[in-house]
Every structure is written in structure tokens, then in C-alpha cells.
Amino acid sequence: MTLTELKYIVAVARVKHFGHAAEACFVAQPTLSVAIKKLEDELGVVIFERGGTEISVTPLGGQIVAQAERVLEQTATIREIANQNKDPLAGPLRLGIIYTVGPYLLPPLVKTMIEQVPQMPLVLQENFTVRLLELLRQGELDAAIIALPFPEHGLMVQPLYDEPFVVALPKHHAWADRASISAQDLKSETMLLLGNGHCFRDQVLEVCPEMSRFSTAGDGIARTFEGSSLETIRHMVASGIGITVLPQASVPDLEAKDGMLRYVPFTAPGPSRRVVIVWRKSFTRHAAIEAVQKAVLACGLKGVTLLHDAVAVEG
């Protein structure tokens, strides 16, 4: 039994597909398949039921995969312990970040990190919250910047900033000159939403829960449309298809009157999200986390409330 084989079964269990798992592990599919079959033969159990393109985890296999995840996490901890006497700011930091924060935070964050801690380059990965937490649990990431709430326990959580939401409208929309818009007003509009998997989508649906039934029902396409990214949705709004809700940091200038879009804040108290950095309790490079926190607070994101005095807590 090897750590590589454990990594392979965790990958297959996640995506339910040998080919996709092989791509994620950067190996050829035959290599991955042979390794998993070798592990099954060694253990004398069937971990995966194979039926054409359908891959499922057996009940016993599920227990083995869960244990494999714990082993991989502990392996990462061993590496961290081995490095704890070294400079915690020396060497790369593997940082994940959600799609709806990355494009707006990463440019100033990377620049600030280069200026403040050039000896600690960031190895970055953008992904969905659930996937980042999985990579964090497996030791593939050191930390992740996500938004609350998140479906995980046992991680350390350091608040970074609170970010209000704003409404984006086509420039000729009847609400374009309003001082503010209430969440209740959105019920009458065609809303453009992110697709499933984005935590920001769920947060927008909390603002206007009436849209949740349209976003999944076949007869609701006239009321909501889904996009793959905030920038795609922003262009759809500019073309007059509908309106959307955006995080404040994604808006270059809330007062801008040129171009095809108008941005209007919500009537107070408006909806917002809290952006945090999370890491495993066993991660020993605390100074590295503090360096990222300090850099985020120095990035000068517009419209957000920086949480300078917030303390880390266990999530």
C-alpha cells in the first residue's frame, strides 16, 4: 500500500470517473487503474463497483476512502512538523480562493505579497468552496480564502473583511437612478445567477429566496438565467437581458455613469458576506497565515469593511 494509491482512490471516489481522476492526479488512466486494482487485490476487497461509465463506491470502499483521506491529511501534517523549525515565511504557500473573490482580490494580493514577503511565493488555485475544503483536508492546500458560511468543521477561521452586495442594472433600466434598492424589489425582475456550485449563488438566493424555485424549474427560464462567472453575467446585464447582484469588490466604481451598467446599493441594512481565510488546525506556519491576512488588509479593496481586530476561531 502506498500514499500514491490512497491518493488515487480518493480522487476516483470524488469524481466517480477513472479518466477524470487520472487527469486530476496528472497520470495516465491505465497507471491509475492498475494501481487501484493492485490495492484492491492487496486488501482483498472491492473499493469501486465498475459498470460501464458508472463508477460507485462500495460500502466498505467508502470506509477505506474516508480513512485514506485522514491518512493523507496526517501525511501533510508530518511534512509541516518537519518544517516547523524552519522560517515559516520561507518557501511557497499553497493558497486556494473561491471564484467570486479571486479575480478581484488576487491582483492586489499577489502584488502586496511580493512586496512584503518575497521569499514566500503563492501557489494559487481558484475553485468552488467544497473542492477547496477537500483539497485543504487532503493536505493539497495550506489555506483557502472563502466566504461564510461553509460546510466544514474543525478548521481555523480568520475573518478578513465584510463585503456588501450591490445590484447591477442596464444603464437604461428604470431603477438606474435610484439611491438604493430593496431586496423585495428583486422579486419582479429577471435575475441572472451563477450556476450550481458557487456559494455566492446561494447567498444571492438568500437575498431573494423566491428565485430559487425558478432557478431549477423548467418553466422558470423566463425569470432567471444562469452564468458560469460574474464577468459573463455582467456582460449579459449590459446587453439588457436582466439584472444581477454582485459583491462590492467586483464593482470598479459604484458611482460610474459611463458605460452600459449602473450599480445601486441595497437599502440598509443590505445583504453582505464575510470573507475569511481557513486552514487546518495542524498547520504550523502561523506566521504565513498572518502574512496573508496582513497583505489582504493592505490591498485597498473598495467598499469592504476590513476586520483588523478579528481573531481566529475554530470553525
C-alpha positions in Angstrom: 0.0 0.0 0.0 1.4 3.4 -1.0 0.3 7.0 -0.4 0.0 7.4 -4.2 -2.6 4.6 -4.3 -4.5 6.2 -1.5 -4.4 9.5 -3.4 -5.8 7.7 -6.5 -8.8 6.1 -4.7 -9.7 9.4 -3.0 -9.6 11.1 -6.5 -11.8 8.4 -8.1 -14.3 8.5 -5.1 -14.6 12.2 -5.6 -15.3 12.4 -9.4 -16.7 8.9 -9.9 -14.7 8.5 -13.1 -11.3 6.9 -13.7 -10.3 9.1 -16.6 -11.2 12.4 -14.8 -9.4 11.2 -11.7 -6.3 10.3 -13.7 -6.3 13.9 -15.2 -6.6 15.4 -11.7 -3.7 13.3 -10.5 -1.6 14.1 -13.6 -1.1 10.4 -14.6 -2.4 8.2 -17.4 -5.6 6.4 -16.8 -4.0 2.9 -17.1 -1.5 3.8 -14.5 -4.2 4.9 -12.1 -6.5 1.9 -12.8 -3.6 -0.6 -12.4 -2.6 1.0 -9.0 -6.2 0.8 -7.7 -6.6 -2.8 -8.8 -3.3 -3.6 -7.1 -4.6 -2.0 -3.9 -7.9 -3.9 -4.0 -6.1 -7.2 -4.6 -3.7 -6.5 -1.7 -6.6 -5.7 0.7 -8.8 -8.4 -0.7 -11.8 -6.1 -1.1 -13.7 -4.2 -3.9 -13.5 -0.5 -3.4 -15.3 0.6 -6.6 -18.1 -1.1 -8.5 -17.4 -0.7 -12.2 -20.4 -0.7 -14.6 -19.5 0.8 -17.9 -19.1 4.5 -17.4 -20.8 4.2 -14.0 -18.4 4.2 -11.0 -19.7 3.8 -7.5 -18.0 3.3 -4.1 -18.9 0.1 -2.2 -20.0 0.5 1.4 -16.7 -1.0 2.6 -14.9 1.1 0.0 -16.4 4.2 1.5 -14.9 3.5 4.8 -11.5 2.8 3.2 -11.7 6.1 1.2 -12.6 8.1 4.4 -9.6 6.6 6.2 -7.4 7.3 3.2 -8.4 11.0 3.4 -7.3 11.0 7.0 -4.0 9.4 6.2 -3.3 11.9 3.5 -4.1 14.8 5.9 -1.8 13.3 8.5 1.0 12.9 5.9 0.7 16.7 5.2 0.9 17.3 9.0 4.2 15.3 9.2 5.7 17.5 6.5 4.6 20.6 8.4 6.0 19.3 11.6 9.3 18.6 9.9 9.4 22.2 8.7 8.2 23.9 11.9 11.8 24.9 13.0 12.5 26.5 9.7 11.5 30.0 8.6 7.7 29.8 8.3 7.8 32.6 5.7 10.4 30.7 3.5 9.0 28.7 0.7 5.7 28.6 -1.2 2.3 28.8 0.4 -0.4 26.8 -1.4 -3.5 29.1 -1.3 -6.9 28.3 -2.6 -9.5 31.0 -3.3 -13.2 30.9 -4.5 -14.1 32.0 -8.0 -16.1 35.1 -6.8 -13.2 36.5 -4.8 -10.2 35.6 -6.9 -10.4 37.9 -9.8 -10.8 41.0 -7.6 -8.5 40.1 -4.6 -5.7 38.2 -6.3 -4.1 41.0 -8.4 -3.5 43.4 -5.4 -2.8 40.5 -3.1 -0.1 39.0 -5.2 1.5 42.4 -5.7 1.4 43.1 -2.0 2.8 39.7 -1.1 5.7 40.2 -3.4 6.5 43.5 -1.8 6.0 42.3 1.8 7.2 38.6 1.8 9.0 38.0 -1.5 10.5 34.8 0.0 7.0 33.2 0.2 5.5 32.9 -3.3 1.9 31.9 -3.5 0.8 28.8 -5.4 -2.7 29.7 -6.3 -5.8 27.7 -7.1 -9.3 29.0 -7.8 -12.2 26.6 -7.3 -15.5 26.1 -5.6 -15.7 26.2 -1.8 -16.4 22.4 -1.5 -13.5 21.5 -3.6 -11.1 23.9 -1.8 -12.1 22.4 1.5 -11.5 18.9 0.2 -8.0 19.9 -1.0 -7.3 21.5 2.3 -8.4 18.4 4.2 -6.2 16.2 2.0 -3.2 18.4 2.5 -3.0 19.6 -1.1 -3.6 23.2 0.0 -2.2 25.1 3.0 -5.0 27.6 3.3 -8.1 28.9 1.5 -9.9 32.2 1.2 -13.6 31.6 1.1 -16.9 33.2 2.3 -19.0 32.2 5.3 -20.9 30.0 5.9 -19.1 26.8 4.7 -20.0 23.1 5.3 -16.9 22.2 7.4 -15.8 21.9 11.0 -12.5 21.6 12.7 -10.7 24.3 10.7 -9.2 27.5 12.0 -11.0 30.6 10.6 -9.6 34.1 10.4 -12.1 36.8 9.3 -10.7 39.2 6.7 -13.4 41.6 5.6 -17.2 42.1 5.3 -18.4 42.8 1.7 -21.8 44.3 0.9 -23.7 43.3 -2.2 -24.9 45.7 -4.9 -27.4 45.5 -7.7 -26.1 45.7 -11.3 -28.5 47.1 -13.9 -28.5 48.0 -17.6 -28.0 51.8 -17.9 -31.5 52.4 -19.3 -33.2 50.4 -16.5 -36.0 52.2 -14.6 -34.1 51.8 -11.4 -30.8 53.1 -12.7 -31.0 56.5 -10.9 -32.3 55.1 -7.6 -30.4 55.8 -4.4 -31.0 52.3 -3.2 -33.0 49.1 -4.0 -34.7 46.8 -1.5 -34.3 43.0 -1.7 -38.1 42.8 -2.1 -38.0 44.7 -5.3 -35.9 41.9 -7.0 -38.9 39.6 -7.0 -40.4 41.4 -10.0 -37.2 41.2 -12.1 -35.5 38.7 -14.4 -32.4 37.7 -12.3 -29.1 36.4 -13.7 -27.5 34.0 -11.3 -24.3 31.9 -11.1 -24.7 28.2 -11.7 -24.8 25.5 -9.1 -21.7 25.0 -7.0 -21.0 28.7 -6.4 -21.5 29.8 -2.8 -22.3 33.3 -4.0 -25.3 31.9 -5.9 -26.7 30.5 -2.6 -26.1 33.9 -0.9 -28.0 35.7 -3.6 -30.9 33.2 -3.3 -31.0 34.0 0.4 -31.5 37.7 -0.5 -34.3 36.8 -2.8 -35.5 33.2 -2.0 -38.4 33.4 -4.4 -35.9 33.0 -7.2 -34.8 29.5 -6.0 -37.9 27.8 -7.5 -37.4 29.5 -10.8 -33.6 28.7 -11.0 -34.3 25.0 -11.1 -37.8 24.6 -12.6 -38.0 24.2 -16.4 -40.8 26.8 -16.7 -38.7 29.4 -14.9 -36.3 30.2 -17.7 -38.2 33.4 -18.4 -37.4 34.5 -14.9 -33.8 33.5 -14.3 -30.7 32.7 -16.3 -27.5 31.1 -15.0 -24.0 32.0 -16.0 -20.6 30.5 -15.3 -18.9 33.6 -14.0 -19.6 37.0 -12.6 -18.0 38.6 -15.6 -20.2 36.6 -18.0 -23.3 37.7 -16.1 -22.0 41.3 -16.0 -21.9 41.4 -19.8 -25.4 39.7 -20.0 -26.7 42.5 -17.8 -25.1 45.1 -20.0 -26.9 43.6 -23.0 -30.3 44.2 -21.3 -31.2 40.5 -20.5 -31.8 41.1 -16.8 -30.3 42.3 -13.6 -28.0 40.7 -11.1 -26.4 41.0 -7.6 -22.6 41.4 -7.3 -20.1 41.6 -4.5 -18.9 45.1 -3.9 -15.2 44.4 -4.6 -16.2 43.3 -8.2 -17.5 46.8 -8.9 -14.8 49.1 -10.2 -16.7 52.3 -9.4 -20.1 52.4 -7.7 -20.7 56.0 -8.9 -19.7 55.4 -12.5 -22.2 56.8 -15.0 -20.5 55.9 -18.2 -20.6 52.5 -19.9 -23.5 50.1 -20.2 -24.1 49.4 -16.5 -25.3 51.1 -13.4 -24.6 49.9 -9.8 -27.1 50.6 -7.0 -26.6 49.7 -3.3 -29.2 47.8 -1.3 -31.4 49.7 1.1 -29.8 49.4 4.6 -29.4 47.0 6.2 -28.3 45.4 2.9 -27.1 41.8 2.4 -23.3 41.1 2.6 -20.9 38.3 3.0 -17.9 37.7 5.3 -14.7 36.6 3.6 -12.3 34.6 5.7 -9.1 32.6 5.4 -9.2 29.0 6.7 -6.5 26.4 7.4 -6.1 23.1 9.2 -5.5 23.2 13.0 -2.4 21.1 12.5 -0.8 23.7 10.1 2.3 25.0 11.8 3.2 28.0 9.6 1.1 30.5 11.6 3.3 33.4 10.5 2.5 32.6 6.9 -1.2 32.9 7.6 -0.6 36.2 9.4 1.3 37.4 6.4 -1.6 36.7 4.0 -4.0 38.4 6.4 -1.8 41.4 6.6 -1.5 41.6 2.9 -5.3 41.3 2.3 -5.9 44.1 4.8 -3.3 46.2 2.8 -4.9 45.6 -0.6 -7.3 48.5 -0.5 -10.4 46.8 -1.8 -13.1 49.3 -2.3 -16.4 49.2 -0.4 -15.4 46.4 2.0 -15.1 46.7 5.8 -11.7 45.4 6.9 -11.7 43.3 10.1 -8.4 44.4 11.6 -9.2 43.3 15.1 -10.9 40.0 14.4 -9.3 36.9 16.0 -9.0 33.4 14.6 -11.5 30.9 15.9 -12.2 27.2 15.3 -14.9 26.7 12.7 
